[in-house]
Amino acid sequence: MIDYTVNKDVQKQNAEYCKSKGIKLPTIAMMKNPELVPEEAKAKLKNTGLWDIDPVNLYRITWKNEPVGKGGQFGKVNHIVLPEALTGTKAKIIALTGKWFPTGAHKVGATFGCLAPRLTTGQFNPQTTKAVWPSTGNYCRGGAYISALLACDAIAILPEEMSEERFNWLKEVAGEIIATPGSESNVKEIFDKCWELRESGEDLRIFNQFDELGNPLWHYNVTGSAIEEVLGYYMKDGDKFAGYVSSSGSGGTLAAGSYLKTVFPQSKIVASEALQCPTLLNNGYGAHRIEGIGDKHVPWVHNCKDTDFVTAIDDEDPMRLIRLFNEPLGRELLKENGVDSSLVEQLDLLGISGVANVLSAIKFAKYNELTENDYVVTIATDSMELYGSRIQELAAARGAYTSGQAERDMEMLLGQTFDYTKEMNYYDRKAIHNLKYFTWIEQQGRELSELNAQWYDHDNYWYGTLGQADEIDAKINEFNEMIDKS
């Protein structure tokens, strides 16, 4: 369960500090339904940029931001619907789009889910303690951003091979950046750096997305609710929600699928990963180019017992498709093949991992022979706004994009098969759960009793923990009242 132990002295100091900085905290209920956002905050947002370092942007931690760079209010859930002309499957594939969060990625929500309980209870003091955000990319960006909004020192940790755009932005926002060896697959190196920092004696708090339950709690409540709402826009009598697809990553985003199982009990959860590092598929290892999804371990917060399918994507496929979706000749070919021009112009909403998630959704649809009455939902964590340098690198390495290459890439997309798709039985799920022992018990010092509770007391552990949004909101409301009175 989330720890609500209160340090009253620090809690009072935090409220006074937030008062001095003009900071009020949104509730999870507001993130699900921004109509609840105070009118005073809405008025200020009309003159505030989406990425501005202004605490009012805490109220923009939602899937329902108006898709504009400045002055936006709130509307429907941001998403795109991908037709058969693009996917090669009759099933309707919907991708929620994370570009319109502050920082351009939904991970800012997970960082809030981790930080809010600590701040409001006085377990974390932003005036004296540095916030450490270990990540394979977007989570540390979100953490650095939230820290900046709270005028708190932050340390961002991410692999040195992540995109140039990430590092350039972090240099302007984070107090300190630590680039660890390797790529997004080198998570242990990030954990090793965290241990080094712990043992340094410095006053800091590590918010590790891979084991902080505030991460899946946020997605269970906010992302899960957003997907339910999107399905309500389209589904009619006779339609079926078949499944939810997300990269394994930190395990947090997958939790939205657990919420959806409470609404659509027959729906499936699909964990997507890179074929070059097939940790869940066959306990494999390696390195790959699908940035930000992390692997070579099973996150503590991954609910393995709820995971129904695993798919692995060859990282060459999304690298080819980001050119098809973004190069002029590729976009022209898509239009010629019947993809609506308005959708083609929005395909830059899919970052590299978003493209990989779409490919996994296609594999899931084809494996299950889904029809036009079936819906599959996936996530575009971020957009090509964070990967422009990758397009340039591909052009430098492979030459200018040609119509012939576009045709081959289109053929590859429409010809996707369900190879490297695994439908998990009980013991397949237990096998990936058991992998947690080696990372989290032997290396990271977590409790064996909790690991066993995740499996053997599954519903109480997972649904009991992730269902605590009301308790967190009560703490936030109490804290906001303290701010008003301080």
C-alpha positions in Angstrom: 0.0 0.0 0.0 1.0 3.6 -0.5 2.7 5.0 2.7 0.7 7.8 4.2 2.9 8.3 7.3 2.8 12.0 8.1 5.8 14.1 9.3 3.8 17.0 10.6 6.7 19.4 10.9 7.9 18.9 7.3 4.3 18.8 6.0 3.7 22.3 7.6 7.0 23.5 6.1 6.0 22.2 2.7 2.7 23.9 2.8 4.3 27.2 3.7 6.9 26.8 1.0 4.2 26.0 -1.7 2.3 29.1 -0.5 5.4 31.2 -1.1 5.8 29.8 -4.6 2.1 30.1 -5.6 1.8 26.3 -5.8 -1.5 24.3 -5.4 -1.7 20.7 -6.3 -4.3 19.1 -8.6 -6.1 15.9 -7.5 -6.2 12.7 -9.5 -9.9 13.4 -9.9 -9.0 16.6 -11.7 -6.6 14.8 -14.0 -9.4 12.4 -15.0 -12.0 15.2 -15.3 -10.4 18.6 -15.9 -13.8 20.3 -15.5 -13.0 20.1 -11.8 -10.0 22.3 -12.2 -10.5 25.6 -10.3 -11.6 28.5 -12.5 -8.7 30.6 -11.2 -6.2 28.0 -12.6 -8.1 27.8 -15.9 -7.9 31.6 -16.3 -4.2 31.5 -15.8 -3.7 28.7 -18.2 -5.1 30.9 -21.0 -1.8 32.8 -20.9 0.6 29.9 -20.2 2.6 27.8 -22.6 2.3 24.0 -22.4 5.9 23.6 -21.5 6.3 26.8 -19.4 8.0 26.4 -16.0 4.9 27.6 -14.2 3.3 25.6 -11.3 -0.1 26.2 -12.9 0.9 23.6 -15.5 0.4 21.0 -12.8 -3.2 21.2 -13.8 -2.3 20.1 -17.3 -1.3 16.6 -16.2 -4.1 15.1 -18.1 -4.9 13.3 -21.4 -7.5 16.0 -22.1 -5.4 19.1 -22.8 -6.5 21.2 -25.8 -3.9 20.3 -28.5 -2.2 23.7 -28.7 1.2 25.0 -27.6 -0.1 27.9 -25.5 -3.2 29.0 -23.8 -5.0 25.7 -24.1 -7.9 24.6 -21.9 -9.4 21.1 -21.9 -11.5 18.9 -24.1 -11.8 15.3 -25.1 -9.0 12.7 -24.7 -6.2 13.2 -27.2 -6.1 10.2 -29.6 -6.0 9.1 -33.2 -7.9 6.2 -34.8 -5.9 4.1 -37.3 -7.8 2.6 -40.2 -7.4 -0.7 -42.1 -5.7 1.2 -44.9 -2.8 1.9 -42.5 -2.8 -1.2 -40.3 -3.9 -4.0 -42.6 -6.4 -5.3 -40.0 -10.1 -4.7 -39.8 -10.0 -4.1 -36.1 -10.1 -0.5 -35.0 -6.8 0.5 -33.4 -6.9 3.6 -31.3 -3.7 5.3 -30.0 -3.8 7.8 -27.1 -1.3 10.6 -27.9 1.0 11.9 -25.2 2.4 14.9 -27.1 0.0 17.4 -25.4 1.2 16.8 -21.9 3.8 19.2 -20.5 7.2 17.9 -21.6 5.5 16.2 -24.6 5.1 12.8 -22.9 2.7 11.2 -20.5 5.4 10.2 -18.1 5.0 13.5 -16.3 1.8 12.0 -14.9 3.7 9.0 -13.4 6.2 11.4 -11.7 3.4 13.3 -10.1 1.9 10.0 -8.9 5.2 9.1 -7.2 5.9 12.6 -5.7 2.5 13.8 -4.5 2.1 11.3 -1.6 5.6 12.1 -0.4 5.2 15.9 -0.6 1.8 16.1 0.9 2.7 13.9 3.9 6.0 15.6 4.6 8.0 12.5 3.7 9.9 14.7 1.1 11.1 18.2 1.7 11.7 20.1 -1.6 13.7 22.8 0.2 16.4 20.5 1.5 16.2 17.3 -0.4 17.1 16.6 -4.0 14.7 14.5 -6.1 16.4 11.8 -8.1 14.6 10.6 -11.2 16.2 7.4 -12.7 14.8 6.6 -16.2 15.4 5.4 -19.7 14.2 8.8 -21.0 10.8 10.5 -20.6 10.3 9.7 -16.9 13.4 11.6 -15.8 12.3 14.5 -18.0 8.9 14.5 -16.3 10.5 14.4 -12.9 12.9 17.2 -13.7 9.9 19.3 -15.0 7.8 18.6 -11.9 10.8 19.4 -9.7 11.3 22.7 -11.6 7.6 23.6 -11.0 8.1 23.0 -7.3 11.4 24.9 -7.3 13.2 21.7 -6.1 16.6 20.5 -7.0 16.6 17.5 -9.3 19.0 14.9 -10.6 18.0 13.3 -13.9 19.5 9.9 -14.7 19.3 8.4 -18.2 21.4 6.3 -20.6 24.0 8.2 -22.6 22.6 6.9 -26.0 19.2 8.5 -25.6 18.2 11.1 -28.2 19.9 14.4 -28.4 16.6 16.3 -27.9 16.2 14.8 -24.5 19.6 15.9 -23.3 19.3 19.4 -24.8 16.0 20.0 -23.0 17.2 18.5 -19.7 20.2 20.9 -19.7 17.8 23.8 -19.4 15.6 22.3 -16.7 17.4 19.7 -14.5 19.9 20.8 -11.8 22.1 17.8 -12.7 22.2 15.2 -15.4 23.9 11.8 -15.1 24.3 9.9 -18.3 24.8 6.2 -17.5 26.6 3.7 -19.9 24.6 2.1 -22.8 21.1 2.4 -24.2 17.6 2.0 -23.0 18.3 -1.7 -22.3 21.0 -0.8 -19.7 18.7 -0.4 -16.7 21.0 -2.1 -14.2 23.6 0.6 -14.8 20.9 3.2 -13.8 20.1 1.2 -10.6 23.9 1.0 -9.8 24.1 4.8 -10.0 21.2 5.1 -7.6 23.0 2.9 -5.1 26.1 5.1 -5.5 24.0 8.2 -4.8 22.3 6.6 -1.8 25.7 5.8 -0.3 27.1 9.3 -0.9 25.5 10.7 2.2 23.8 13.5 0.2 20.3 14.5 1.2 18.2 13.0 -1.6 15.1 11.0 -2.4 15.1 8.5 -5.3 11.8 8.2 -7.1 12.4 5.0 -9.1 9.6 4.5 -11.7 10.4 0.8 -11.8 9.4 0.2 -8.1 7.3 3.2 -7.1 3.7 2.1 -6.9 2.5 5.7 -7.5 3.5 5.1 -11.1 1.0 2.4 -11.9 -1.5 4.0 -9.6 -1.6 7.1 -11.7 -2.0 5.1 -15.0 -4.6 2.8 -13.4 -6.8 5.7 -12.5 -6.0 8.4 -15.1 -4.9 6.5 -18.3 -7.4 3.7 -17.6 -10.2 6.2 -17.3 -9.2 8.1 -20.4 -9.2 4.9 -22.5 -12.7 4.0 -21.1 -13.9 7.4 -22.2 -12.4 7.1 -25.7 -14.0 3.8 -26.2 -17.3 5.4 -25.3 -16.9 7.8 -28.2 -17.0 5.0 -30.7 -18.3 1.6 -29.4 -21.9 0.6 -30.4 -24.0 -2.4 -29.5 -22.3 -5.5 -30.7 -18.8 -4.0 -30.5 -16.1 -5.4 -28.2 -13.0 -4.0 -26.5 -10.5 -6.8 -27.2 -7.3 -5.6 -25.7 -4.9 -2.9 -24.5 -1.3 -2.8 -25.7 1.6 -1.1 -24.0 5.4 -1.5 -24.0 6.6 -3.2 -20.9 8.8 -0.2 -20.0 8.6 0.6 -16.3 5.4 -1.5 -16.0 3.4 1.6 -15.0 1.5 2.2 -18.2 0.4 -1.4 -18.3 -1.6 -0.8 -15.2 -4.2 1.0 -17.3 -5.1 -2.4 -18.7 -5.8 -3.7 -15.2 -8.3 -0.9 -14.7 -9.9 -1.8 -18.1 -10.3 -5.4 -16.9 -12.6 -4.1 -14.2 -14.8 -2.5 -16.9 -14.3 -5.1 -19.7 -13.5 -8.4 -17.9 -12.9 -10.3 -21.2 -10.3 -7.8 -22.4 -6.6 -8.7 -22.7 -3.4 -6.9 -21.7 -0.5 -7.1 -24.2 3.0 -6.2 -23.1 5.2 -5.1 -26.1 9.0 -5.2 -26.1 11.9 -5.2 -28.6 12.8 -8.4 -30.4 16.5 -7.5 -29.9 15.9 -7.7 -26.1 13.1 -10.2 -25.6 13.1 -10.3 -21.8 9.4 -11.3 -21.3 9.2 -13.4 -24.5 12.1 -15.8 -23.8 14.2 -14.3 -20.9 16.4 -12.7 -23.6 18.8 -9.8 -23.4 20.4 -7.3 -25.8 20.2 -3.7 -27.0 17.8 -2.0 -29.3 16.6 1.3 -30.7 13.0 1.6 -29.4 13.9 4.4 -27.1 12.6 4.7 -23.6 10.9 1.4 -23.0 13.6 -0.2 -20.7 14.1 -3.9 -20.3 16.5 -6.7 -19.3 14.5 -7.0 -16.1 10.9 -7.2 -14.9 9.8 -4.0 -13.1 8.6 -4.4 -9.5 5.4 -2.6 -10.5 4.6 -4.9 -13.4 1.5 -6.9 -12.6 2.6 -10.1 -14.3 -0.5 -12.1 -13.4 -2.7 -9.7 -15.4 -0.5 -9.9 -18.5 -2.2 -12.0 -21.2 0.1 -11.6 -24.2 3.7 -10.6 -25.0 4.7 -9.4 -28.4 8.2 -8.5 -29.6 8.9 -6.0 -32.4 12.0 -5.9 -34.5 13.5 -2.5 -33.9 14.2 -2.0 -37.6 10.5 -1.8 -38.3 9.7 1.3 -36.3 12.9 3.0 -37.5 11.7 2.4 -41.1 8.2 3.5 -40.3 9.1 6.8 -38.7 10.5 7.7 -42.1 7.4 6.5 -43.9 5.2 8.5 -41.5 7.3 11.7 -41.6 9.2 12.0 -44.9 7.2 13.8 -47.7 7.4 10.9 -50.1 6.2 8.5 -47.4 3.2 10.7 -46.5 2.3 11.0 -50.2 2.3 7.3 -50.6 0.1 6.8 -47.6 -2.5 9.2 -49.1 -2.3 7.5 -52.4 -3.1 4.2 -50.6 -6.3 5.5 -49.0 -5.1 6.9 -45.7 -7.0 10.1 -45.0 -4.8 13.1 -45.5 -5.8 14.6 -42.1 -4.6 11.5 -40.3 -1.4 11.4 -42.4 -0.6 14.9 -41.1 -1.0 13.7 -37.6 1.3 10.6 -37.8 4.1 12.6 -36.2 2.1 12.1 -33.0 3.7 8.7 -32.9 7.2 8.6 -31.4 9.4 5.5 -31.9 7.9 3.5 -29.0 4.4 4.6 -30.2 5.0 3.1 -33.6 6.3 -0.1 -31.9 3.1 -0.2 -29.8 1.0 0.1 -32.9 2.8 -2.7 -34.5 2.2 -4.9 -31.4 -1.5 -3.9 -31.6 -1.6 -5.1 -35.2 0.1 -8.4 -34.3 -2.5 -8.9 -31.5 -5.4 -8.2 -33.8 -4.1 -10.6 -36.5 -3.3 -13.3 -33.9 -6.8 -13.2 -32.6 -8.5 -12.7 -36.0 -10.3 -9.6 -34.8 -13.0 -8.0 -36.9 -14.5 -4.6 -37.6 -16.5 -4.9 -34.4 -13.3 -5.2 -32.3 -11.4 -2.3 -30.7 -7.7 -2.3 -29.6 -6.2 0.6 -27.7 -2.5 1.5 -27.4 -0.4 4.3 -26.2 1.9 6.9 -28.0 3.9 8.0 -25.0 5.5 10.8 -26.9 5.8 12.2 -30.5 8.5 12.8 -33.1 9.1 16.2 -31.5 11.6 14.3 -29.4 13.2 12.3 -32.3 13.9 14.7 -35.1 17.6 13.9 -34.8 16.9 10.3 -35.5 15.3 11.1 -38.8 18.4 13.1 -39.7 20.7 10.2 -38.6 18.8 7.8 -40.7 19.0 10.1 -43.7 22.8 10.4 -43.2 23.3 6.7 -42.9 20.9 5.5 -45.6 20.6 8.4 -48.0 17.6 10.4 -49.1 14.2 8.7 -48.7 12.9 7.5 -52.0 9.5 6.5 -53.4 10.8 2.9 -53.8 11.8 2.7 -50.1 8.4 4.2 -49.1 6.7 1.4 -51.1 8.8 -1.3 -49.4 8.1 0.2 -46.0 4.3 0.4 -46.8 4.4 -3.3 -47.8 6.2 -4.2 -44.6 3.6 -2.3 -42.5 0.6 -3.9 -44.2 2.3 -7.3 -44.3 2.8 -7.6 -40.5 2.3 -11.1 -39.1 1.8 -12.3 -35.6 5.3 -13.8 -35.4 6.9 -13.3 -32.0 3.5 -13.2 -30.3 3.0 -15.3 -27.2 -0.3 -16.0 -25.5 0.5 -16.4 -21.8 -0.8 -19.3 -19.7 -0.7 -19.3 -15.9 2.9 -20.6 -15.7 4.2 -18.3 -18.4 2.9 -15.4 -16.3 4.5 -16.9 -13.2 7.8 -17.4 -15.0 8.1 -13.7 -15.7 6.9 -12.8 -12.2 9.7 -15.0 -10.8 12.3 -13.1 -12.7 11.7 -10.2 -10.3 13.5 -12.1 -7.6 16.9 -11.7 -9.1 16.6 -8.0 -9.7 14.5 -6.8 -6.8 15.3 -9.2 -3.9 18.9 -10.1 -4.6 20.0 -6.7 -6.0 17.7 -4.0 -4.8 16.8 -5.2 -1.3 13.0 -5.5 -1.6 11.1 -7.9 0.7 10.4 -11.4 -0.4 7.1 -11.4 1.4 5.9 -8.5 -0.8 7.0 -10.3 -3.9 4.9 -13.3 -2.9 2.0 -11.1 -2.1 2.0 -9.7 -5.6 1.3 -13.2 -6.9 -0.5 -15.1 -4.1 -2.6 -12.2 -2.8 -2.9 -10.7 -6.2 -6.3 -8.9 -6.0 -5.7 -7.4 -2.6 -2.1 -6.3 -3.4 -2.7 -4.9 -6.9 -6.3 -3.7 -7.0 -6.2 -2.7 -3.3 -3.1 -0.6 -3.9 -4.0 0.9 -7.3 -7.5 1.8 -6.1 -6.2 4.3 -3.5 -6.8 7.4 -5.6 -9.4 8.7 -3.3 -7.0 8.5 -0.3 -4.3 10.3 -2.2 -6.8 13.0 -3.2 -7.9 13.4 0.4 -4.2 14.0 1.3 -3.9 16.5 -1.6 -7.0 18.4 -0.5 -5.9 18.5 3.1 -2.5 19.8 1.9 -4.1 22.5 -0.2 -6.1 23.6 2.7 -2.9 23.9 4.7 -1.5 26.0 2.0 -4.5 28.3 2.1 -4.2 28.7 5.9 -0.4 29.1 6.0 
